[in-house]
């Protein structure tokens, strides 16, 4: 088959782009695959940053930048087209697979949108959490294809008395840090009072417009036992995962997730990466994280600050518990491998 792929955010090469480019890589083994983008250097940039094999994927002019009628005529040249939706519903004269990365509660689909979505062959969501909101909003039935994790890239190293949290730095309404790193630092202060040997490493990245805010944030939240690592290399990140004993995540804490579901973690890629590297995940009980963690079996979920402190100390003070949780966590992570992703994608396209 001749297949095209498009994501309006391709240049950012972040989580959604990794998802779409992995689809391209999977399908290129058996099909003729084209990526709609005008900058032909994007493939080289993507392979370098994301480590995805795109050698069989071709770059072609972005048909989604054309006028409506010309774009529709171009879609006739393809058997199938995959699109990461920004909330809009495109038309195509080929089989259309539409992917949603988050609940889209800020979007208010029109009657015309609901008519257009009936022409979509498959709507694909990255978690059951996202699916529930998309199905209700667009009055449809989507399928879940969990994000691909390169589980071969992460390994457990000699563990230290350390906690790791990984997440991009951004602000909600210019005030609240989206990943709630500030909440975790305040909670760590209480934990540190119980055990001075435990450290917290906050790994983050930031876009240029938020750099000043991040500098102010670090000055405000610098604490004993807390270190910040900004935009580490992949090799640095691998070591940080490998040495950490516990992984923390807090996105969604203190938010009304029925009203603002986009403020929760929609899946939890960093959580699965940490599990692969032998970390015990202790993550906020909301969003897609609940689809990864089975309480007390492969990690823990927390809802209150006190609960996070209690469960973290319990893990640090119980080596046999650490061992059993890590073994289970690494087994769980296998189910989110790139190979599993490709197989599940193939099954969806056969339906």
Long-range contacts (C-beta under 8 A, 24 or more apart in sequence): 1-31, 1-32, 1-79, 1-80, 2-31, 2-32, 2-34, 2-77, 2-78, 2-79, 3-27, 3-31, 3-32, 3-33, 3-34, 3-78, 3-79, 3-80, 3-81, 3-82, 4-33, 4-34, 4-35, 4-36, 4-60, 4-63, 4-75, 4-78, 4-80, 4-81, 4-82, 4-94, 5-33, 5-34, 5-35, 5-36, 5-81, 5-82, 5-83, 6-35, 6-36, 6-37, 6-62, 6-63, 6-64, 6-81, 6-82, 6-83, 6-84, 7-83, 7-84, 8-64, 8-84, 8-86, 9-84, 9-86, 10-35, 10-37, 10-42, 10-46, 11-39, 11-42, 13-45, 13-46, 13-49, 13-50, 14-168, 15-101, 15-147, 15-269, 16-84, 16-99, 16-101, 17-46, 17-50, 17-84, 18-50, 18-52, 18-147, 18-148, 19-84, 19-99, 19-101, 19-126, 19-147, 19-148, 20-82, 20-84, 20-99, 21-46, 21-50, 21-52, 21-54, 21-57, 22-52, 22-148, 22-338, 22-341, 22-342, 23-82, 23-345, 24-54, 24-57, 25-52, 25-53, 25-54, 25-56, 25-57, 26-338, 26-341, 26-342, 26-345, 26-346, 27-345, 28-54, 28-56, 28-57, 29-56, 32-58, 33-57, 33-58, 34-58, 34-59, 34-60, 34-78, 35-59, 35-60, 36-60, 36-61, 36-62, 36-63, 36-64, 37-62, 38-62, 38-65, 51-150, 51-153, 51-234, 64-90, 80-121, 80-349, 88-113, 89-113, 89-116, 89-117, 89-120, 90-116, 91-116, 91-119, 92-119, 95-121, 96-120, 96-121, 97-121, 97-122, 97-123, 97-124, 97-349, 98-122, 98-123, 98-124, 99-123, 99-124, 99-125, 99-126, 100-124, 100-125, 100-126, 100-130, 100-134, 100-142, 101-126, 101-130, 101-266, 102-130, 102-261, 102-262, 102-266, 103-129, 103-130, 103-133, 103-134, 103-137, 103-261, 103-262, 103-266, 104-133, 104-134, 104-137, 104-262, 105-133, 105-137, 105-259, 105-260, 105-261, 105-262, 106-262, 107-137, 109-137, 109-138, 113-138, 114-138, 114-139, 122-348, 122-349, 122-351, 124-348, 126-266, 126-267, 126-288, 127-266, 127-267, 127-287, 127-288, 127-291, 128-288, 128-291, 129-261, 129-264, 129-266, 129-267, 129-287, 129-288, 129-290, 129-291, 130-266, 130-267, 130-288, 133-261, 143-348, 143-351, 145-341, 145-344, 145-345, 145-348, 146-267, 146-291, 146-335, 146-336, 146-341, 146-344, 147-267, 147-269, 147-336, 147-341, 148-336, 148-337, 148-338, 148-340, 148-341, 148-342, 149-269, 149-272, 149-273, 149-276, 149-333, 149-336, 149-337, 149-338, 150-337, 150-338, 151-272, 151-276, 151-333, 151-334, 151-336, 151-337, 151-338, 153-234, 153-238, 154-238, 154-241, 154-242, 154-273, 154-274, 154-276, 154-277, 155-238, 155-242, 155-276, 155-277, 155-278, 156-242, 156-277, 156-278, 156-326, 157-239, 157-242, 157-243, 157-277, 157-278, 158-243, 159-243, 159-244, 159-245, 159-278, 160-199, 160-243, 160-244, 160-245, 161-195, 161-197, 161-198, 161-199, 161-245, 161-316, 162-198, 162-199, 162-200, 162-201, 162-243, 162-244, 162-245, 162-246, 163-188, 163-198, 163-199, 163-200, 163-201, 163-244, 163-245, 163-246, 163-247, 163-248, 163-312, 164-200, 164-201, 164-203, 164-240, 164-241, 164-244, 164-246, 164-247, 164-248, 164-274, 164-279, 165-200, 165-201, 165-202, 165-203, 165-247, 165-248, 165-249, 165-250, 166-203, 166-204, 166-237, 166-240, 166-241, 166-247, 166-270, 166-273, 166-274, 167-203, 167-204, 167-249, 167-251, 167-270, 168-204, 168-205, 168-206, 169-204, 169-205, 169-206, 169-210, 169-213, 169-214, 169-217, 170-206, 170-207, 170-210, 171-210, 171-213, 172-263, 177-217, 178-251, 178-263, 179-204, 179-249, 179-250, 179-251, 180-250, 180-251, 180-252, 180-253, 180-254, 180-284, 181-217, 181-221, 181-250, 182-217, 182-221, 183-250, 183-253, 183-254, 183-305, 184-248, 184-250, 185-221, 185-223, 185-226, 186-305, 187-305, 187-308, 187-309, 188-223, 188-225, 188-226, 189-223, 190-305, 190-309, 191-309, 191-312, 191-313, 192-223, 192-224, 192-225, 194-309, 194-313, 195-313, 195-316, 196-225, 198-225, 198-316, 199-225, 199-226, 199-227, 200-225, 200-226, 200-227, 200-248, 201-226, 201-227, 201-228, 201-229, 201-240, 201-244, 202-226, 202-227, 202-228, 202-229, 203-228, 203-229, 203-232, 203-237, 203-240, 204-228, 204-229, 204-230, 204-231, 205-230, 205-231, 206-230, 206-231, 238-277, 241-273, 241-274, 241-276, 241-277, 241-279, 242-277, 242-278, 244-274, 244-277, 244-279, 245-279, 245-280, 245-315, 245-316, 245-322, 246-279, 246-280, 246-281, 246-282, 246-312, 246-315, 246-316, 247-271, 247-274, 247-275, 247-279, 247-280, 247-281, 247-282, 247-283, 248-282, 248-283, 248-308, 248-312, 249-281, 249-282, 249-283, 249-284, 249-289, 250-283, 250-284, 251-284, 251-287, 252-284, 252-286, 252-287, 253-284, 253-286, 255-286, 257-286, 257-287, 261-287, 264-288, 264-289, 265-289, 267-291, 267-292, 268-292, 272-332, 272-333, 272-336, 275-299, 275-329, 275-330, 275-332, 275-333, 276-330, 276-333, 278-326, 278-329, 278-330, 279-326, 279-329, 280-315, 280-322, 280-325, 280-326, 280-329, 281-329, 282-308, 282-311, 282-312, 282-315, 292-332, 292-336, 294-328, 294-332, 297-325, 297-328, 298-325, 298-328, 298-329, 298-331, 298-332, 299-325, 299-329
